[in-house]
Amino acid sequence: MYWRRFRVDDIPIDDIKTFESWLRMRWEEKDRLLEQFMQTGMFPSDDGAAMTAKAEVLTKDTQLGPRGHRYIETSVKNRSPFEFILIYVPLAVVTTIAYLLYRTIKGFV
């Protein structure tokens, strides 16, 4: 996965033409990132803070890719086996309640 955040102040929402241009540049950037991922199997690190990170921040998981760009690989793990269940239980409860309400309303019609 690759995450990138933008400050709301940096998004030009006041002018539709400027916003369309900004959004198109983000789509082109996304396409370049996906193409690079398809070729190398990795997303590049951000050219900003990650490239100027202090040496103690760079761990054994930090790798140098083409042209010296750093790649940071990490895994996303559950804290417990029940974490997965905690995500879907509220969804199941809401779905069940909606279904029961639907059946009740349909029964009155």
C-alpha positions in Angstrom: 0.0 0.0 0.0 1.1 3.6 -0.6 -0.4 6.4 1.4 0.0 10.1 0.7 -1.7 12.9 2.5 -2.4 16.4 1.4 -3.2 19.4 3.5 -6.6 20.8 2.8 -5.1 24.2 2.4 -2.9 22.9 -0.4 -5.8 21.6 -2.5 -7.1 24.4 -4.8 -10.8 24.0 -4.4 -11.7 27.7 -5.0 -11.1 27.6 -8.8 -12.6 24.7 -10.8 -10.0 24.9 -13.6 -7.1 24.9 -11.2 -8.6 22.1 -9.2 -9.1 20.0 -12.3 -5.5 20.6 -13.3 -4.3 19.7 -9.8 -6.4 16.5 -9.7 -5.2 15.5 -13.2 -1.6 15.8 -12.0 -2.4 13.6 -9.0 -3.9 11.0 -11.4 -0.8 11.1 -13.6 1.4 10.8 -10.5 -0.6 7.8 -9.4 -0.2 6.2 -12.8 3.6 6.7 -12.6 3.7 5.2 -9.2 1.7 2.1 -10.3 3.9 1.7 -13.3 7.0 1.8 -11.1 5.4 -0.7 -8.7 4.6 -3.0 -11.6 8.3 -2.8 -12.7 10.0 -3.0 -9.3 7.5 -4.4 -6.9 7.9 -1.4 -4.6 6.6 2.1 -4.2 9.3 4.8 -3.8 9.6 6.7 -0.5 8.5 10.3 -0.4 11.2 12.6 -1.8 10.7 14.9 1.1 11.1 13.8 4.7 12.1 10.2 4.0 15.1 11.3 1.8 16.4 13.6 4.6 15.7 11.1 7.4 18.4 10.8 10.1 20.6 7.7 10.0 19.0 6.2 13.2 15.6 6.3 11.5 16.8 4.2 8.6 16.7 0.5 9.7 17.7 -2.7 8.2 14.4 -2.7 6.4 15.4 0.4 4.5 16.5 -0.4 1.0 18.0 1.7 -1.8 16.2 1.3 -5.1 17.0 2.6 -8.6 18.7 6.0 -8.6 19.3 5.9 -4.8 15.6 6.3 -3.8 14.9 4.7 -0.5 12.2 2.1 -0.1 10.8 1.2 3.3 9.1 -2.2 3.6 6.9 -3.0 6.5 4.2 -5.4 7.3 0.7 -4.6 8.7 -0.3 -7.1 11.3 -3.3 -7.5 13.6 -2.7 -6.9 17.2 -4.9 -9.8 18.1 -6.9 -12.5 16.2 -10.1 -10.8 17.4 -9.2 -7.5 15.8 -10.6 -8.8 12.5 -13.9 -9.7 14.2 -14.1 -6.2 15.8 -14.2 -4.7 12.4 -17.0 -6.8 11.0 -19.3 -7.2 14.1 -20.7 -3.7 14.0 -21.3 -4.1 10.2 -23.1 -7.4 10.8 -25.2 -5.9 13.6 -26.3 -3.0 11.5 -27.1 -5.3 8.5 -29.1 -7.6 10.7 -31.1 -4.7 12.2 -31.7 -3.2 8.7 -32.9 -6.6 7.5 -35.2 -7.1 10.5 -36.7 -3.6 10.0 -37.1 -4.3 6.3 -39.0 -7.6 7.0 -41.1 -5.9 9.6 -42.1 -3.0 7.3 -42.7 -5.4 4.4 -44.9 -7.5 6.6 -47.2 -4.5 7.3 -47.6 -3.6 3.6 
